[in-house]
């Protein structure tokens, strides 16, 4: 059955992405609707529109999303070609010269876990010489307006064992410079941490890799400014 073969090419996850971006369930789309929605999506999400952003991470993520939309459109076209002949898939992108913008970043409680052999690292991260930290204790990151790290568990005295885990959260708002925050964390843990996990993902202890990943996780929506750009 050609229709079953065409539908089988589209996974359940892709069907959800189709509904998210194109605004219709796969079964509701027609050649004309695809033409209209694809044209609007290409005009809205074309990578050229995001050259106005100074941040390379923003441009990379916009390109990834645009490529996803193109792949989905091709799969929809294959699906519809089995259902009806003569699908038109015109797409025209017209953009005005953009005004220079700066990407915005913010996050509440970004989970960070640091593995280390250095028993003093946790105290020095939180700016204390005392050998205890209590759940919820916070430390304001220098040279920021409202950026804090918040400890996620009690630490009392030196722990037994060769390696320990420091679990904490990072919170900051759009007034704070994400590069300043990342550079502060990098210089604190460089040469002292064995592993770094951000939002449960293992991230190399490398300034550029850390900046790239933290930017990606904390980038506010390019459309609304409310939440991160999601793929």
TADALIN-V279778 format. One record per helix or strand of 3 or more residues. SS is the DSSP state (~ for helix, > for strand). FROM is the first residue (numbers start at 0). LEN is the number of residues. Records with the same first field share a line. If there is no record, write none. Layout:
# TADALIN-V279778
SS = FROM-LEN / FROM-LEN
This chain:
# TADALIN-V279778
~ = 1-7 / 11-11 / 25-3 / 30-15 / 46-4 / 55-28 / 120-5 / 177-12 / 206-12
> = 106-10 / 137-3 / 147-4 / 163-9 / 192-6
